Amino acid sequence: MEPDLDTLAKRVRFVRKEKKLTQAQLGEMIGADPSVIGNLERRNGKSSSYTEALAKALGVNLSWLISGSGDKQIENENAHDIEHNNDKTNDYVIVGGTTDYPLVNVPYKDLKASCGGGYVNLEHPEQKGMIAFTVEFLRENDLPIDGNGLLLMHACGDSMGYTIPHGTLMLVNTNEKEYDNFISNKIYVFNADGESICKRAFKNLDGTVTLVSDNADKVRYPDQIVNKDKFYDFSMEARVRYTFSKL
């Protein structure tokens, strides 16, 4: 082990500088305040509760980061899966262009949300693959840069009109599913009596919620007004944050 890398702090600083990351950038990548990285490096810390997250963010071997022994570099699993499709996943896609950070894998499951009357998913849906996103893409779209809570699923049906056509792949955030924090005029995935549906939701002054289909045919897809108690029966599951529409 090199004598100047004899503490966790020195190893973190060495790799951070090597990857041209600021303390603030590294802190954001692990979901911590920038002061966490600054304090670790300044105090020459020998341990941290963020060690595992730091190893992942920096793309180094965890055992090396902890002890300084063994191989520093690990094979980039994301790149390996992208270049060499294996039996467990379908083809990889990278979203977000080039990046200097490790890619963030988001599971792509055999799940559907109906833009219509509802869709019953399997209790344990098959994972069809992973799609890799760049940290820059996730940050730009105000999404968790570690991918925590993100999921890819399909829309089916035509009640959302041109906004989300049938077959659209949707990136959803399962962290955004609380009534008190949901944002009016955004699109969410709900579970209604065991069926998955996708609707635009509006919070009204009287406490009710209006579920709206973007399809202009209101005879087939009328707006639905539900009170707060009934709204809980819908079991908000995720907010739709990005769509990849078929052309």
Secondary structure, 3 states (H helix, E strand, C coil): CCHHHCCHHHHHHHHHHHCCCCHHHHHHHCCCCHHHHHHHHHCCCCCCCCHHHHHHHHCECHHHHHHCCCCCECCCHHHHHHHCCCCCCCCCCEECCCCCCCCEEEEEEEEEEECCCCECCCCCCCEEEEEEECHHHHHHCCCCCCCCCEEEEEEECCCCCCCCCCCCEEEEECCCCCHHHCCCCEEEEEEECCEEEEEEEEECCCCCEEEECCCCCCCCCCCEEECHHHHHHCCEEEEEEEEECCC
